[in-house]
Amino acid sequence: MSKIIIDNRTDMPIQNAMRYVKHVIDEGKISETAKGKQYCFVTIWNDGVGVYSVKNKQSDKFIVFYESKE
């Protein structure tokens, strides 16, 4: 059984944040760690939205954020 957690740290509706997470998931598990393969560590789009992915013991967590311009 798979479990994902989405931590939306933006002001966009969750439906929009889920589109970004879906894109990362659709790309597959491409990063290699001591824990095994996981989704891309960080993806940032031209519009300034980013997604961090973290592999936990029983889930994958995705943090949706706005890239800082500073």
N, C-alpha and C positions, 0 to 999 in steps of 0.2 A: 504494500500500500504506500502510495506517495502522498506527501503533504507539502503544500507551499504556503508561505506566509508573505503577505505584501504589506510593507510599511510605507504608506504614502505620506511623505514629508513635504508635500506640495499643497497648493490650494486648488489643484485641479480635481475634478470629480473622479472617483475611483474607477469609473468605466474607462476614462482616458488613461489613467495610470496603468490599468490592466493591459491596454494595447501595447505599451512599452515593454511590460513584463512578458507578454506573449511573444513579442519579437525576439527577446533574449532566449526564451524557451525554444522557440522555433529554430534558432541557430544551433541548438544542441549543447551538449556538455563538451566544451572545447578547451577548458583550462585544466591543467594537471597540478594536483597538490598531493601532500602526504596522505590525505584522506581519500584520494582517488580523483576521478574526473568530476568536474563541476561546471556549472554554467559560467560564462565569461565573467571575470571578476568585476569589471566595470565597463559599461557602455555609455557613451555620451553622444547625443544627437546634435545636429547643427542648431536646433532651436533652444539649446541649453538644458534640456532635460537629460538626466542620467539615471542609470540603474546600477546599483551595487548588488552582487549576489554573494551569499554566504551559505556554505554547506554546513548544516548542523547534523547531529547524529541521526535524527529521524525526519528531517525536513530540509527544504531549500527555502531560504529567506531572500526576498528581493526588497531593496530599499530604493524607492523612487524619490529623486531629489532634483532641485534646480542647481545647475553648476554656478559657482560663485564667479563673478566677473572681476573680483579683486585680486 
